[in-house]
Amino acid sequence: NRTTRAGAHTPLWDGARVIDSQERSNYPLLLNLNDDGEGFSLGVQCCEPMDPQRIGANMRMAVAGLVEALAQEPQRALARIEVLPAEE
């Protein structure tokens, strides 16, 4: 059996087993928002020369700005939400 993202077990063929797996994509940039049931995490996969740390920091800032706006001022215009860190 193998575990899918949803946690369900999917049987493999008789006698087959997973030795290793790795997500791959043909896209130069892949962003994931993962819900582990108790919180969220962001995942970034990208090709050089992109910096996954920088992209992740930008995404964290954008998500934090959106969450703050929804909590404090739900009618705030999208253009008024801070989405880039100060160093950008």
LOROGU-354131 format. One record per residue: residue number from 1; x, y, z of N, C-alpha, C in turn. Coordinates in nm, 3 decimals, m for minus. Each point is the difference from the previous one (the first is absolute). Example, Ala and Ser with C-alpha at 12.3 -4.5 7.8 and 13.67 -1.06 7.14 Angstrom:
2
<num=1	n_east=1.319	n_north=m0.569	n_up=0.780	ca_east=m0.089	ca_north=0.119	ca_up=0.000	c_east=0.090	c_north=0.120	c_up=0.000>;
<num=2	n_east=m0.035	n_north=0.105	n_up=m0.072	ca_east=0.082	ca_north=0.119	ca_up=0.006	c_east=m0.077	c_north=0.109	c_up=0.073>;
***
This chain:
88
<num=1	n_east=0.084	n_north=m0.119	n_up=0.000	ca_east=m0.084	ca_north=0.119	ca_up=0.000	c_east=0.087	c_north=0.124	c_up=0.000>;
<num=2	n_east=m0.050	n_north=0.104	n_up=m0.059	ca_east=0.068	ca_north=0.129	ca_up=0.005	c_east=m0.098	c_north=0.103	c_up=0.054>;
<num=3	n_east=0.050	n_north=0.102	n_up=0.064	ca_east=m0.085	ca_north=0.105	ca_up=0.056	c_east=m0.007	c_north=0.115	c_up=m0.097>;
<num=4	n_east=m0.120	n_north=0.043	n_up=m0.033	ca_east=m0.019	ca_north=0.115	ca_up=m0.087	c_east=0.001	c_north=0.126	c_up=0.086>;
<num=5	n_east=m0.007	n_north=0.116	n_up=m0.065	ca_east=m0.002	ca_north=0.126	ca_up=0.075	c_east=m0.116	c_north=0.008	c_up=0.097>;
<num=6	n_east=m0.112	n_north=m0.059	n_up=m0.036	ca_east=m0.117	ca_north=0.005	ca_up=0.087	c_east=0.011	c_north=m0.100	c_up=0.114>;
<num=7	n_east=0.107	n_north=m0.081	n_up=0.001	ca_east=0.020	ca_north=m0.095	ca_up=0.108	c_east=m0.062	c_north=m0.136	c_up=m0.028>;
<num=8	n_east=m0.065	n_north=m0.017	n_up=m0.114	ca_east=m0.062	ca_north=m0.128	ca_up=m0.035	c_east=0.107	c_north=m0.095	c_up=m0.053>;
<num=9	n_east=m0.021	n_north=m0.128	n_up=0.023	ca_east=0.095	ca_north=m0.100	ca_up=m0.048	c_east=m0.050	c_north=m0.056	c_up=m0.132>;
<num=10	n_east=0.088	n_north=m0.002	n_up=m0.098	ca_east=m0.031	ca_north=m0.054	ca_up=m0.132	c_east=0.088	c_north=m0.123	c_up=m0.021>;
<num=11	n_east=m0.059	n_north=m0.116	n_up=m0.030	ca_east=0.083	ca_north=m0.119	ca_up=m0.016	c_east=0.085	c_north=0.006	c_up=m0.126>;
<num=12	n_east=0.121	n_north=m0.052	n_up=0.010	ca_east=0.085	ca_north=m0.017	ca_up=m0.117	c_east=m0.024	c_north=m0.139	c_up=m0.056>;
<num=13	n_east=0.068	n_north=m0.035	n_up=m0.108	ca_east=m0.011	ca_north=m0.135	ca_up=m0.054	c_east=0.061	c_north=m0.099	c_up=0.098>;
<num=14	n_east=m0.045	n_north=m0.124	n_up=m0.005	ca_east=0.056	ca_north=m0.104	ca_up=0.087	c_east=0.151	c_north=m0.009	c_up=m0.021>;
<num=15	n_east=0.073	n_north=0.004	n_up=0.109	ca_east=0.145	ca_north=m0.012	ca_up=m0.006	c_east=0.073	c_north=0.131	c_up=m0.025>;
<num=16	n_east=m0.070	n_north=0.106	n_up=m0.030	ca_east=0.064	ca_north=0.130	ca_up=m0.026	c_east=0.004	c_north=0.081	c_up=0.128>;
<num=17	n_east=0.104	n_north=0.079	n_up=0.016	ca_east=0.011	ca_north=0.090	ca_up=0.115	c_east=0.068	c_north=0.130	c_up=m0.042>;
<num=18	n_east=m0.031	n_north=0.105	n_up=0.069	ca_east=0.059	ca_north=0.131	ca_up=m0.029	c_east=0.136	c_north=0.006	c_up=0.068>;
<num=19	n_east=0.103	n_north=0.028	n_up=m0.076	ca_east=0.134	ca_north=0.014	ca_up=0.055	c_east=0.028	c_north=0.147	c_up=0.029>;
<num=20	n_east=m0.040	n_north=0.086	n_up=m0.092	ca_east=0.023	ca_north=0.143	ca_up=0.016	c_east=m0.096	c_north=0.073	c_up=m0.092>;
<num=21	n_east=m0.034	n_north=0.121	n_up=0.035	ca_east=m0.083	ca_north=0.082	ca_up=m0.088	c_east=0.039	c_north=0.145	c_up=0.018>;
<num=22	n_east=m0.022	n_north=0.076	n_up=m0.105	ca_east=0.030	ca_north=0.143	ca_up=0.003	c_east=m0.094	c_north=0.068	c_up=m0.097>;
<num=23	n_east=m0.058	n_north=0.111	n_up=0.044	ca_east=m0.088	ca_north=0.075	ca_up=m0.089	c_east=0.083	c_north=0.068	c_up=m0.107>;
<num=24	n_east=m0.051	n_north=m0.003	n_up=m0.121	ca_east=0.065	ca_north=0.066	ca_up=m0.113	c_east=m0.104	c_north=0.078	c_up=m0.077>;
<num=25	n_east=0.044	n_north=0.104	n_up=m0.067	ca_east=m0.089	ca_north=0.081	ca_up=m0.081	c_east=0.077	c_north=0.054	c_up=m0.119>;
<num=26	n_east=m0.070	n_north=0.022	n_up=m0.109	ca_east=0.060	ca_north=0.064	ca_up=m0.117	c_east=m0.012	c_north=0.152	c_up=0.008>;
<num=27	n_east=m0.070	n_north=0.050	n_up=0.101	ca_east=m0.016	ca_north=0.143	ca_up=0.016	c_east=0.123	c_north=0.058	c_up=0.068>;
<num=28	n_east=0.043	n_north=0.120	n_up=m0.038	ca_east=0.119	ca_north=0.059	ca_up=0.062	c_east=m0.024	c_north=0.047	c_up=0.144>;
<num=29	n_east=m0.126	n_north=0.018	n_up=0.037	ca_east=m0.033	ca_north=0.044	ca_up=0.135	c_east=m0.124	c_north=m0.073	c_up=0.049>;
<num=30	n_east=0.009	n_north=m0.060	n_up=0.117	ca_east=m0.112	ca_north=m0.071	ca_up=0.060	c_east=m0.014	c_north=0.045	c_up=0.144>;
<num=31	n_east=m0.119	n_north=0.052	n_up=0.035	ca_east=m0.031	ca_north=0.043	ca_up=0.137	c_east=m0.109	c_north=m0.090	c_up=0.055>;
<num=32	n_east=0.020	n_north=m0.046	n_up=0.123	ca_east=m0.100	ca_north=m0.083	ca_up=0.067	c_east=m0.040	c_north=0.065	c_up=0.131>;
<num=33	n_east=m0.128	n_north=m0.002	n_up=0.031	ca_east=m0.049	ca_north=0.036	ca_up=0.131	c_east=m0.052	c_north=m0.129	c_up=0.060>;
<num=34	n_east=0.068	n_north=m0.049	n_up=0.103	ca_east=m0.029	ca_north=m0.130	ca_up=0.059	c_east=m0.075	c_north=0.016	c_up=0.132>;
<num=35	n_east=m0.109	n_north=m0.071	n_up=0.015	ca_east=m0.081	ca_north=m0.001	ca_up=0.122	c_east=0.025	c_north=m0.131	c_up=0.071>;
<num=36	n_east=0.067	n_north=0.005	n_up=0.116	ca_east=0.029	ca_north=m0.124	ca_up=0.073	c_east=m0.105	c_north=m0.031	c_up=0.106>;
<num=37	n_east=m0.110	n_north=0.074	n_up=0.000	ca_east=m0.106	ca_north=m0.024	ca_up=0.097	c_east=0.011	c_north=0.086	c_up=0.125>;
<num=38	n_east=0.119	n_north=0.049	n_up=0.029	ca_east=0.022	ca_north=0.085	ca_up=0.117	c_east=0.056	c_north=0.136	c_up=m0.039>;
<num=39	n_east=0.040	n_north=0.015	n_up=m0.123	ca_east=0.058	ca_north=0.124	ca_up=m0.048	c_east=0.029	c_north=m0.013	c_up=m0.148>;
<num=40	n_east=0.071	n_north=0.098	n_up=m0.052	ca_east=0.033	ca_north=0.002	ca_up=m0.141	c_east=0.150	c_north=0.016	c_up=m0.018>;
<num=41	n_east=0.050	n_north=m0.048	n_up=m0.112	ca_east=0.138	ca_north=0.024	ca_up=m0.037	c_east=0.004	c_north=0.030	c_up=m0.150>;
<num=42	n_east=0.103	n_north=0.073	n_up=m0.039	ca_east=0.020	ca_north=0.032	ca_up=m0.140	c_east=0.115	c_north=m0.083	c_up=m0.054>;
<num=43	n_east=m0.015	n_north=m0.049	n_up=m0.122	ca_east=0.107	ca_north=m0.072	ca_up=m0.066	c_east=0.034	c_north=0.070	c_up=m0.130>;
<num=44	n_east=0.129	n_north=0.005	n_up=m0.032	ca_east=0.046	ca_north=0.066	ca_up=m0.122	c_east=0.098	c_north=m0.094	c_up=m0.071>;
<num=45	n_east=m0.023	n_north=m0.021	n_up=m0.128	ca_east=0.095	ca_north=m0.069	ca_up=m0.086	c_east=0.023	c_north=0.092	c_up=m0.119>;
<num=46	n_east=0.127	n_north=0.026	n_up=m0.034	ca_east=0.027	ca_north=0.088	ca_up=m0.113	c_east=0.133	c_north=m0.035	c_up=m0.063>;
<num=47	n_east=0.017	n_north=0.049	n_up=m0.121	ca_east=0.124	ca_north=m0.018	ca_up=m0.075	c_east=0.091	c_north=0.120	c_up=0.023>;
<num=48	n_east=0.129	n_north=m0.022	n_up=m0.017	ca_east=0.093	ca_north=0.112	ca_up=0.005	c_east=m0.027	c_north=0.093	c_up=m0.116>;
<num=49	n_east=0.015	n_north=0.127	n_up=0.012	ca_east=0.065	ca_north=0.073	ca_up=0.107	c_east=m0.095	c_north=0.047	c_up=0.109>;
<num=50	n_east=m0.125	n_north=m0.049	n_up=0.003	ca_east=m0.094	ca_north=0.041	ca_up=0.104	c_east=0.047	c_north=m0.050	c_up=0.136>;
<num=51	n_east=m0.029	n_north=0.078	n_up=0.103	ca_east=0.039	ca_north=m0.033	ca_up=0.137	c_east=m0.123	c_north=m0.046	c_up=0.077>;
<num=52	n_east=m0.008	n_north=m0.128	n_up=0.038	ca_east=m0.119	ca_north=m0.049	ca_up=0.071	c_east=m0.021	c_north=0.068	c_up=0.136>;
<num=53	n_east=0.107	n_north=0.039	n_up=0.067	ca_east=m0.013	ca_north=0.070	ca_up=0.129	c_east=m0.066	c_north=0.136	c_up=m0.020>;
<num=54	n_east=0.042	n_north=0.069	n_up=m0.103	ca_east=m0.056	ca_north=0.133	ca_up=m0.030	c_east=m0.148	c_north=m0.012	c_up=m0.039>;
<num=55	n_east=m0.030	n_north=m0.096	n_up=m0.086	ca_east=m0.139	ca_north=m0.021	ca_up=m0.042	c_east=m0.086	c_north=m0.037	c_up=0.120>;
<num=56	n_east=0.051	n_north=m0.088	n_up=0.086	ca_east=m0.074	ca_north=m0.039	ca_up=0.121	c_east=m0.026	c_north=0.118	c_up=0.092>;
<num=57	n_east=0.102	n_north=0.086	n_up=0.017	ca_east=m0.017	ca_north=0.119	ca_up=0.084	c_east=m0.106	c_north=0.093	c_up=m0.058>;
<num=58	n_east=0.000	n_north=0.016	n_up=m0.132	ca_east=m0.101	ca_north=0.084	ca_up=m0.064	c_east=m0.139	c_north=m0.060	c_up=0.018>;
<num=59	n_east=m0.013	n_north=m0.130	n_up=m0.014	ca_east=m0.130	ca_north=m0.066	ca_up=0.019	c_east=m0.048	c_north=0.012	c_up=0.144>;
<num=60	n_east=0.091	n_north=m0.019	n_up=0.096	ca_east=m0.038	ca_north=0.014	ca_up=0.142	c_east=m0.054	c_north=0.140	c_up=0.027>;
<num=61	n_east=0.068	n_north=0.101	n_up=m0.054	ca_east=m0.043	ca_north=0.138	ca_up=0.019	c_east=m0.136	c_north=0.023	c_up=m0.064>;
<num=62	n_east=m0.021	n_north=m0.051	n_up=m0.120	ca_east=m0.129	ca_north=0.018	ca_up=m0.069	c_east=m0.113	c_north=m0.069	c_up=0.077>;
<num=63	n_east=0.023	n_north=m0.122	n_up=0.047	ca_east=m0.103	ca_north=m0.072	ca_up=0.076	c_east=m0.026	c_north=0.070	c_up=0.133>;
<num=64	n_east=0.106	n_north=0.044	n_up=0.069	ca_east=m0.017	ca_north=0.071	ca_up=0.127	c_east=m0.078	c_north=0.130	c_up=m0.021>;
<num=65	n_east=0.030	n_north=0.073	n_up=m0.107	ca_east=m0.072	ca_north=0.124	ca_up=m0.029	c_east=m0.146	c_north=m0.026	c_up=m0.028>;
<num=66	n_east=m0.028	n_north=m0.105	n_up=m0.074	ca_east=m0.139	ca_north=m0.036	ca_up=m0.031	c_east=m0.076	c_north=m0.041	c_up=0.126>;
<num=67	n_east=0.062	n_north=m0.084	n_up=0.083	ca_east=m0.064	ca_north=m0.043	ca_up=0.125	c_east=m0.027	c_north=0.119	c_up=0.091>;
<num=68	n_east=0.100	n_north=0.088	n_up=0.013	ca_east=m0.016	ca_north=0.118	ca_up=0.086	c_east=m0.113	c_north=0.089	c_up=m0.052>;
<num=69	n_east=m0.006	n_north=0.021	n_up=m0.130	ca_east=m0.105	ca_north=0.085	ca_up=m0.058	c_east=m0.137	c_north=m0.063	c_up=0.022>;
<num=70	n_east=m0.013	n_north=m0.128	n_up=m0.019	ca_east=m0.130	ca_north=m0.066	ca_up=0.020	c_east=m0.043	c_north=0.007	c_up=0.146>;
<num=71	n_east=0.095	n_north=m0.009	n_up=0.092	ca_east=m0.033	ca_north=0.003	ca_up=0.142	c_east=m0.030	c_north=0.141	c_up=0.051>;
<num=72	n_east=0.075	n_north=0.101	n_up=m0.050	ca_east=m0.012	ca_north=0.135	ca_up=0.053	c_east=m0.091	c_north=0.092	c_up=m0.081>;
<num=73	n_east=0.002	n_north=m0.017	n_up=m0.131	ca_east=m0.073	ca_north=0.092	ca_up=m0.088	c_east=m0.041	c_north=m0.074	c_up=m0.128>;
<num=74	n_east=m0.104	n_north=m0.085	n_up=0.010	ca_east=m0.038	ca_north=m0.085	ca_up=m0.114	c_east=m0.034	c_north=0.076	c_up=m0.128>;
<num=75	n_east=m0.035	n_north=0.126	n_up=0.010	ca_east=m0.036	ca_north=0.078	ca_up=m0.120	c_east=0.120	c_north=0.071	c_up=m0.063>;
<num=76	n_east=0.121	n_north=m0.021	n_up=0.057	ca_east=0.120	ca_north=0.066	ca_up=m0.052	c_east=0.021	c_north=m0.038	c_up=m0.146>;
<num=77	n_east=0.033	n_north=0.099	n_up=m0.081	ca_east=0.029	ca_north=m0.025	ca_up=m0.142	c_east=0.124	c_north=m0.087	c_up=m0.012>;
<num=78	n_east=m0.002	n_north=m0.092	n_up=m0.092	ca_east=0.111	ca_north=m0.092	ca_up=m0.021	c_east=0.131	c_north=0.075	c_up=m0.025>;
<num=79	n_east=m0.005	n_north=0.111	n_up=m0.070	ca_east=0.119	ca_north=0.078	ca_up=m0.030	c_east=0.063	c_north=0.061	c_up=0.125>;
<num=80	n_east=m0.073	n_north=0.005	n_up=0.112	ca_east=0.052	ca_north=0.058	ca_up=0.125	c_east=0.057	c_north=m0.106	c_up=0.093>;
<num=81	n_east=0.005	n_north=m0.125	n_up=m0.041	ca_east=0.054	ca_north=m0.106	ca_up=0.084	c_east=0.150	c_north=m0.013	c_up=m0.027>;
<num=82	n_east=0.079	n_north=0.001	n_up=0.108	ca_east=0.145	ca_north=m0.017	ca_up=m0.013	c_east=0.030	c_north=m0.141	c_up=m0.043>;
<num=83	n_east=0.069	n_north=m0.015	n_up=m0.114	ca_east=0.028	ca_north=m0.135	ca_up=m0.050	c_east=0.149	c_north=m0.026	c_up=m0.023>;
<num=84	n_east=0.085	n_north=0.100	n_up=0.017	ca_east=0.143	ca_north=m0.020	ca_up=m0.017	c_east=0.074	c_north=0.038	c_up=0.127>;
<num=85	n_east=0.103	n_north=m0.078	n_up=0.037	ca_east=0.082	ca_north=0.036	ca_up=0.115	c_east=0.071	c_north=0.133	c_up=m0.026>;
<num=86	n_east=0.043	n_north=0.068	n_up=0.106	ca_east=0.063	ca_north=0.132	ca_up=m0.012	c_east=0.122	c_north=m0.003	c_up=m0.092>;
<num=87	n_east=0.079	n_north=m0.110	n_up=0.003	ca_east=0.122	ca_north=m0.005	ca_up=m0.083	c_east=m0.029	c_north=m0.011	c_up=m0.150>;
<num=88	n_east=m0.124	n_north=m0.030	n_up=m0.037	ca_east=m0.036	ca_north=m0.005	ca_up=m0.142	c_east=m0.032	c_north=0.141	c_up=m0.047>;
***
